[in-house]
Amino acid sequence: MNKPAGPVRTTDTALEDIEVELFVRALKLRHGYDFSQYAPASLKRRVLQLVQSQQSGTVSTLTTRLLHEPGFLPVVLEGLSVPVSEMFRDPDVFLALREQVFPVLASYPQINIWQAGCAHGQEVYSLAILLEEAGLYERTQIYATDFNESALRHAQEGIYPAREAQLWSRNYQAAGGRHSLADYYSARYELIKLDQRLRRHVTFANHNLVADEVFCEAHLVLCRNVLIYFSDPLQDRTLALFRDSLVRGGFLCLGTRESLDFSPAAADFTPVNAPLRIYRLGSRTTGVD
């Protein structure tokens, strides 16, 4: 007679992987947020950081709270999203937008820009400042989207730690800024508040790149340092979404660590500034005209 199989020996790392998988399934089944196509190593790292920040002990404890505590979802989404940015991050990219993209956008009577994955809004306000200085802001509508409601509220407030101002001022000047960044914010205590007039043509909205469809018809789509957290299939889906959102000859700007090169969407774009990941919708063989 065969003896019953003994218990399966599981390493701590393998057990964590099982717990993370169950946590991701619970998040999708209970709340409809699907993180299953995020890059596994990055996702696991953020889940474990959430365990630590919540002093939960194990991922399984997080899962129990996720299933049974209605108010815990915003905490989870805040922990799993990556809202780390700064104003005029990678200033050479913003300088290239000013010099290589804005002159083309100036030919349109109305300009729609989609900032996908806007996080806490620093890059949205950076873009608004450059458009203001280029004389384009009055005919521009910026759609700033994220799936994280907490991040969107933060972005709408436009309030940030004053300690960031010195770095942001240097970035602004390197991006071709024509004034002083201090002209665009007021300082009080240890905070700075960006001028609310920068929000006058910004619409903040919830949009999930994993599940939602085309958000608007855009002349420029910016999504910087988001795709690096996605699996290859999800990257391909997202890039196809951006392609379908752009007008003919529209522009796409990705993060400097991201690329179109290995995506099926690459055939639909031509590089404007390949090192800075700025592309224009139009065949590499036929051009964009």
C-alpha distance (Angstrom), angle and dihedral (degrees) to the residues before:
residue distance angle dihedral
M1 . . .
N2 3.79 . .
K3 3.76 115.1 .
P4 3.82 116.1 -126.4
A5 3.77 112.7 -97.1
G6 3.76 115.0 -97.7
P7 3.81 124.1 -122.3
V8 3.79 116.2 -66.8
R9 3.77 110.2 -110.2
T10 3.78 110.0 -128.5
T11 3.78 126.2 -171.2
D12 3.78 119.6 -133.8
T13 3.81 90.0 -109.3
A14 3.80 93.0 51.0
L15 3.80 90.2 47.8
E16 3.79 90.4 52.4
D17 3.80 89.5 51.1
I18 3.81 90.3 53.4
E19 3.81 91.2 48.3
V20 3.81 92.1 49.2
E21 3.80 90.9 49.7
L22 3.80 91.1 51.5
F23 3.81 90.6 46.2
V24 3.82 91.4 52.8
R25 3.83 90.9 47.9
A26 3.80 91.0 49.5
L27 3.81 91.2 50.0
K28 3.79 90.6 53.5
L29 3.80 97.9 42.0
R30 3.82 96.0 42.7
H31 3.80 101.4 37.1
G32 3.81 107.9 11.9
Y33 3.82 97.5 -116.9
D34 3.81 110.6 133.6
F35 3.82 116.0 -156.5
S36 3.80 94.3 157.8
Q37 3.81 92.6 108.3
Y38 3.78 96.1 51.4
A39 3.80 117.2 110.7
P40 3.85 102.7 -81.3
A41 3.81 98.7 -137.2
S42 3.81 93.5 48.3
L43 3.79 92.9 45.1
K44 3.79 93.2 48.9
R45 3.78 90.7 49.8
R46 3.81 91.4 53.5
V47 3.81 93.1 46.1
L48 3.82 90.5 52.2
Q49 3.80 90.0 47.9
L50 3.80 87.5 53.0
V51 3.81 89.8 52.0
Q52 3.79 89.0 53.5
S53 3.81 96.8 44.7
Q54 3.81 91.3 48.4
Q55 3.82 92.6 43.1
S56 3.79 87.6 -130.7
G57 3.80 98.4 147.2
T58 3.81 95.6 -144.2
V59 3.79 139.5 27.0
S60 3.81 87.9 -118.1
T61 3.80 89.3 63.6
L62 3.79 88.7 53.6
T63 3.80 89.4 51.4
T64 3.80 91.9 52.3
R65 3.80 91.3 50.7
L66 3.80 90.8 46.4
L67 3.80 90.7 54.4
H68 3.79 98.4 43.3
E69 3.83 108.8 26.8
P70 3.84 110.8 72.4
G71 3.80 92.5 -164.9
F72 3.80 94.9 52.9
L73 3.82 97.4 77.6
P74 3.85 95.9 79.4
V75 3.80 89.3 51.9
V76 3.80 90.5 52.6
L77 3.80 94.4 47.2
E78 3.79 91.0 48.4
G79 3.79 89.8 51.5
L80 3.80 95.9 46.5
S81 3.79 97.5 45.6
V82 3.78 120.9 80.1
P83 3.82 105.9 -133.2
V84 3.80 95.3 164.3
S85 3.79 113.1 131.2
E86 3.78 143.7 117.6
M87 3.76 137.9 -145.0
F88 3.81 113.2 -79.0
R89 3.79 90.5 1.2
D90 3.83 107.3 -170.2
P91 3.81 92.0 13.9
D92 3.81 92.9 -160.2
V93 3.82 87.1 66.1
F94 3.80 91.6 54.9
L95 3.80 90.1 45.6
A96 3.81 89.2 53.2
L97 3.81 90.5 49.5
R98 3.80 89.1 51.8
E99 3.80 94.9 47.7
Q100 3.82 104.2 31.1
V101 3.80 106.9 26.4
F102 3.80 108.1 29.2
P103 3.84 94.4 59.9
V104 3.81 88.0 59.2
L105 3.80 93.6 44.2
A106 3.81 87.8 52.5
S107 3.81 88.8 70.7
Y108 3.83 91.3 66.9
P109 3.83 120.2 85.4
Q110 3.82 89.7 -145.1
I111 3.81 125.3 25.8
N112 3.81 124.5 -157.4
I113 3.80 118.7 -166.7
W114 3.79 125.1 -173.7
Q115 3.81 116.1 -157.3
A116 3.82 102.2 -168.7
G117 3.79 117.9 -163.4
C118 3.80 92.4 16.8
A119 3.84 93.8 173.1
H120 3.82 109.5 -177.0
G121 3.79 93.7 -8.4
Q122 3.80 103.7 -110.3
E123 3.80 93.8 129.3
V124 3.81 91.8 44.3
Y125 3.79 91.0 58.7
S126 3.80 90.4 42.7
L127 3.78 89.0 56.2
A128 3.80 92.1 46.8
I129 3.81 90.7 53.4
L130 3.80 93.3 51.0
L131 3.81 91.6 47.0
E132 3.80 89.7 49.6
E133 3.78 91.4 52.2
A134 3.81 91.4 46.4
G135 3.81 91.1 53.4
L136 3.83 91.8 -117.4
Y137 3.77 104.0 104.2
E138 3.80 97.9 89.1
R139 3.80 90.7 63.6
T140 3.80 96.2 38.9
Q141 3.79 130.7 94.9
I142 3.80 116.3 -164.9
Y143 3.80 118.0 -159.3
A144 3.81 108.6 -160.4
T145 3.80 113.3 -168.9
D146 3.78 139.0 180.0
F147 3.81 136.0 154.7
N148 3.81 91.6 -131.0
E149 3.82 110.6 89.1
S150 3.80 92.3 -167.3
A151 3.81 91.3 54.5
L152 3.81 90.5 47.8
R153 3.82 91.5 53.1
H154 3.79 89.4 50.0
A155 3.80 90.3 49.7
Q156 3.79 92.4 50.7
E157 3.79 91.2 52.5
G158 3.80 93.0 53.1
I159 3.81 92.5 -155.2
Y160 3.80 119.3 140.6
P161 3.83 139.7 166.5
A162 3.79 112.3 -79.1
R163 3.80 89.9 -135.7
E164 3.82 87.7 74.6
A165 3.80 94.2 58.3
Q166 3.80 97.8 85.2
L167 3.82 93.9 53.7
W168 3.78 91.6 43.2
S169 3.80 91.0 51.2
R170 3.80 90.6 54.1
N171 3.80 90.1 48.4
Y172 3.79 90.9 49.4
Q173 3.78 93.2 52.9
A174 3.82 91.4 46.7
A175 3.82 88.3 51.5
G176 3.81 90.2 59.3
G177 3.80 97.7 -94.4
R178 3.80 112.1 -178.9
H179 3.78 99.7 -156.9
S180 3.79 136.7 19.6
L181 3.78 118.3 -64.4
A182 3.81 86.8 -133.7
D183 3.83 87.0 70.5
Y184 3.81 87.1 71.8
Y185 3.80 101.9 50.9
S186 3.77 143.5 40.4
A187 3.80 122.5 -136.1
R188 3.78 126.4 -142.0
Y189 3.78 128.7 166.5
E190 3.82 104.9 -34.6
L191 3.81 96.3 -28.2
I192 3.76 138.3 82.8
K193 3.80 123.1 -150.4
L194 3.78 118.3 -157.1
D195 3.79 117.0 -129.9
Q196 3.79 108.5 -89.3
R197 3.80 90.9 -137.3
L198 3.81 86.1 75.4
R199 3.82 86.9 67.0
R200 3.79 96.2 53.8
H201 3.82 93.1 99.4
V202 3.81 98.6 31.0
T203 3.80 124.1 102.6
F204 3.81 115.1 -167.5
A205 3.80 114.2 -156.1
N206 3.79 141.4 164.3
H207 3.81 113.1 -106.8
N208 3.80 128.0 159.4
L209 3.80 114.3 -150.7
V210 3.80 90.1 -159.9
A211 3.80 96.7 60.3
D212 3.82 112.4 6.9
E213 3.79 127.9 87.7
V214 3.81 135.6 -133.4
F215 3.79 109.2 -29.9
C216 3.80 102.6 -164.9
E217 3.80 144.3 -25.5
A218 3.79 102.7 -88.9
H219 3.78 138.3 -171.2
L220 3.81 90.9 -161.7
V221 3.81 130.3 22.8
L222 3.79 119.9 -167.5
C223 3.79 120.6 -170.3
R224 3.76 109.9 156.8
N225 3.81 126.6 -179.2
V226 3.80 95.2 -6.7
L227 3.80 102.7 97.2
I228 3.81 91.7 59.1
Y229 3.82 87.4 72.6
F230 3.83 93.4 52.7
S231 3.79 129.9 87.1
D232 3.82 116.7 -113.9
P233 3.84 94.7 -99.3
L234 3.80 91.3 49.7
Q235 3.81 90.7 47.7
D236 3.81 89.2 53.3
R237 3.80 91.5 49.3
T238 3.80 92.2 49.0
L239 3.80 94.5 47.6
A240 3.81 89.8 50.2
L241 3.81 87.7 51.2
F242 3.79 91.0 53.2
R243 3.81 91.4 46.9
D244 3.78 91.1 52.3
S245 3.81 90.6 48.3
L246 3.80 95.7 55.0
V247 3.78 127.2 88.8
R248 3.79 115.1 -126.2
G249 3.79 106.2 -74.4
G250 3.81 91.8 18.1
F251 3.79 122.0 145.7
L252 3.80 133.2 -116.1
C253 3.80 122.8 -161.7
L254 3.82 119.6 -168.7
G255 3.79 132.8 178.1
T256 3.79 117.7 -78.2
R257 3.83 90.1 -112.9
E258 3.80 91.7 53.6
S259 3.78 131.3 76.9
L260 3.78 144.6 -175.5
D261 3.78 93.0 -144.8
F262 3.80 99.5 102.8
S263 3.79 97.6 34.8
P264 3.82 126.3 98.0
A265 3.82 86.2 -127.0
A266 3.80 90.5 66.6
A267 3.81 91.2 85.5
D268 3.80 89.7 62.9
F269 3.80 96.6 55.5
T270 3.76 137.6 63.6
P271 3.83 120.9 -154.1
V272 3.79 117.7 -107.8
N273 3.79 93.6 176.6
A274 3.81 109.0 -2.2
P275 3.85 97.8 -174.0
L276 3.81 90.0 53.8
R277 3.83 92.6 42.2
I278 3.80 97.7 -118.8
Y279 3.80 115.3 147.2
R280 3.78 138.3 174.6
L281 3.79 125.5 -140.6
G282 3.78 107.3 -110.5
S283 3.80 136.3 94.3
R284 3.81 117.8 -78.1
T285 3.78 86.8 -134.2
T286 3.79 101.8 42.3
G287 3.78 100.7 31.8
V288 3.79 126.8 -136.2
D289 3.78 103.4 -76.3
